[in-house]
Amino acid sequence: MINLIEDFYDSIFLKKIIEDVDKLTFKPTHQPKGIQLDHRLQGYPTYETDPLDSNNEIYKFLYKKLKPIVNKPFIIHTFFRKTLLSEVRQSLSWASIQRHQDQECFLAGLIYFNTNSIKDGTYFYRNNTDMEPTFIIGSKVNRCILFNPNIWHAPGLDSWKEVRLTQPFFLKEINEDKIIDIGMSKKAG
């Protein structure tokens, strides 16, 4: 399952997000996260913000937009990510696309903020040994892609801009009897 939602954020909110993101602190890290590396250029180098908490207005908007699509209670792990083309070109990722599956979520997604190109979109594969992607979804400002986290995928590496800004998100299932925010409450009983 892969879905596209064009113009995900309304234009006024999108402008505010882009202005607010410039004020956030991005910490250097790498993908995949669970692997210990001597240097972040041994993986796919990124810069990421801290996760947005459920009181954040961007988190709330994302939740309300996704709630009609998702038929079970969920929480969201989301943050902003920057990648620099100059660093990706120096990394070991440049020589081989970093195909991966996302773990510990039932739905994954990504929103693009500053690029419009098939080269820096998302590449999807039938399995982790395919040399060519099965299909590619190009980046487009304010495009949201939703996909099954078990689908092998990778970021496009041949970006046409130095900075690629995205908002990854991962939906995680919760028990209905737990209290969660954004209008859901504890079951009576």
N, C-alpha and C positions, 0 to 999 in steps of 0.2 A: 504494500500500500504506500503510495506517494501522492500527496496532495499539494497543490499550489494555492496560495491566497495572495492575490495581487492587492496592492494598496492596503496593507495590513493595518497600519496605524493611520488615523485620519491626519490630514496634512498639517494641521496646527499642532497636534500632539507630536508628530514626527519631527517637526522643526524644534520643539522644546526638548525632545530626547537627544537630538544631535547636539544642541547647545549644552545640555546637562552632561552628556558623555565626555565632552572636552574638559569638564571639571573633575572627573573621576580619576582615581589613582589606578593605574595599570601596573601590575607586577609581572616581571619576566618569569616565564614558565615554559613548558614544552608539552607536546603530545607524543605518545600517550602518557597520561599522568602517572599511571601505576608503575612505570619503569624507572628505576634509578639510573641516571646518566652522570658521567663525569662533567659533561658540559651540555647545556641545552641545545646546542647546534648539532648534537648527535641524534636528536629527534626532530620533531617539527616545532620550531621555535615560535612561541606566541607571547602575547602580553594579555593578561586577564584581570578584570575587576573582581572584587569580592562578590559573592552571590547576592542577588537582590532579595531582601526579605519580603515577607507577605504584606507588610504595611507600605511598601514602596508603590507609588502610583503606576509605574511601568509594570510591575508584577501584577497589580490588580487589573490593569487593562488587558494584559495577556491572558490572565485567568478567565475574565469575563468573555473574551473573544473566543477562547478555546472550549469553554464549558458546553456550549450547544453542540459541539462536534464530538465530544468525549462522553460516553455513556456510563461513566463510573467515577467515583470520588478520586481526586488526585491532588497532588501538590506539585509545584514546579521548582526545578533547580535551573536558574537562569542567571546570566551574567553577560558582560560585553567582552569581546575578544578582538584584539588587533594583531595582524601579522604584517611583518615588513618584508617586502619582496627581496630586499638586499640580504636580509638574514636567511630567508628560505633558500636563496641561491647558494649561500655558504654552507648550508646544513647538509647532512646526509640524506635528508628528505628529498633534496633536489634530484638526486640520482634515481630514486625509486619512490613512486607514489605510496603514501602511507594509508593503504586500505585498512579499514577497521570497522568493527561493529560497536555500537554503544551498549554499555552494560547497565544493569540496575534501573531500567526504565521500560515502560511499555509503549512510549511514543517519543520520538526525538524530533527536533525541529531547528530551524535556523532562519533568521531574518537578516537580509543584506541591507547595508546602510549607505554605501558610497561607491559601489561599482556596478557597471552594466556591461557584462561581458560573459561569453560562454567560457572563456579561458580561466576565469576565477570563480566559476560557479561550483557546483558539487557534482562529482562523478560517481555513478552507481555501477556496481559490478554484480554479476551473477554469483561469483565466488571469489575467494582471496587470491586465486592463482591466475585469473584472467589478465591478459596483458592490455586489453582494450576495454573501456567501459561499455556496459550494455546501453546506457544512455547518460546524457549530461543535462543538468538543469542549470542554465546560465544565471549568473547573478543579475539582479535588477534592483535598484533602490526601492526599498519598502516591500520587497517580495518575501513572503514567508513560505518555506517548504516544510511539510510534515511528512514523516516517514517511519516505517517500521524499523526499530533500532537493530534488528537482525540482518538488515540488508547491508552488504559490504559497500562502503562508500569512502570517498576521500575528497579533500579540498582541491580545487584547481590550483596548480602551482605556477602556471605561466601568466600571472596577473599582469594587467596593463597599468596598474597603479602601484605606487610604492606601499601605500597603506591600505589594507583590506579590513574593514570594520564590520563585524557581525554580532548578532545576539543569538548564541546557541541556547537551546532550552531542552529540558528532559522532563517528561511527565512521569511521576511515580505514583503507583497505586497506594491508597490508604484504606484502612478499615472504615466502614461507614459509622462505627460507633465512636470514632475519635473526633474531637473538636478540631475543625479547621476554619480558616478565615474565609473571607470573601462570601459571606452570606450562607455558608453551610453551618449547621449546628449539630450538637450531639443528639443522637436519637433518644427519644423518650423511652424510659423503661428502666 
